[in-house]
């Protein structure tokens, strides 16, 4: 059994909580609720925690948003695909722009397309089509990713990003 990193689990829970609270600052675009804070958290999670923990934070946030009536089921594919792709690209590419690109592409294109069957068959949206949610998800993720770029690049310049990563390592 793999030993769990308590520091990473704690930060994952904190990131999920921030995403849930941040979802109160959302706006509707073409039938989806755009929550830019979720995408900011996806990038931070991908860069600081790695893909698995970033996806866990996105899943927990999406689940809580749905249980609290702050989001729709469409939160799952968008947030989780963005977090996963951002985390994988950053983990193997070691370049921050790859995390940003992964978040935007994973959320808007992959998550947007995966939202179609949920909207059409689970939510009963007869107007939904394969690319219906790509543009709304792109608007949401673009806003959150721009904020993430500003925050993460500032953290990098100050040395805080590297310090945080080191503090989370197992000893």
Rosetta blueprint (number, residue, H / E / L):
1 X L
2 X L
3 X L
4 X L
5 X L
6 X H
7 X H
8 X H
9 X H
10 X H
11 X H
12 X H
13 X H
14 X H
15 X H
16 X H
17 X H
18 X H
19 X H
20 X H
21 X H
22 X H
23 X L
24 X L
25 X L
26 X L
27 X E
28 X E
29 X E
30 X L
31 X L
32 X E
33 X E
34 X E
35 X L
36 X H
37 X H
38 X H
39 X H
40 X H
41 X H
42 X H
43 X H
44 X H
45 X H
46 X H
47 X H
48 X H
49 X L
50 X L
51 X H
52 X H
53 X H
54 X H
55 X H
56 X H
57 X H
58 X H
59 X H
60 X H
61 X H
62 X H
63 X H
64 X H
65 X H
66 X H
67 X H
68 X L
69 X L
70 X L
71 X L
72 X L
73 X L
74 X H
75 X H
76 X H
77 X H
78 X H
79 X H
80 X H
81 X H
82 X H
83 X H
84 X H
85 X H
86 X H
87 X H
88 X H
89 X H
90 X H
91 X H
92 X H
93 X H
94 X L
95 X L
96 X H
97 X H
98 X H
99 X H
100 X H
101 X H
102 X H
103 X H
104 X H
105 X H
106 X H
107 X H
108 X H
109 X H
110 X H
111 X H
112 X H
113 X H
114 X H
115 X H
116 X H
117 X H
118 X H
119 X H
120 X H
121 X H
122 X H
123 X L
124 X L
125 X L
126 X L
127 X L
128 X L
129 X L
130 X L
131 X L
132 X L
133 X L
134 X H
135 X H
136 X H
137 X H
138 X H
139 X H
140 X H
141 X H
142 X H
143 X H
144 X H
145 X H
146 X H
147 X H
148 X H
149 X H
150 X H
151 X H
152 X H
153 X H
154 X H
155 X H
156 X H
157 X H
158 X H
159 X L
160 X H
161 X H
162 X H
163 X H
164 X H
165 X H
166 X H
167 X H
168 X H
169 X L
170 X L
171 X L
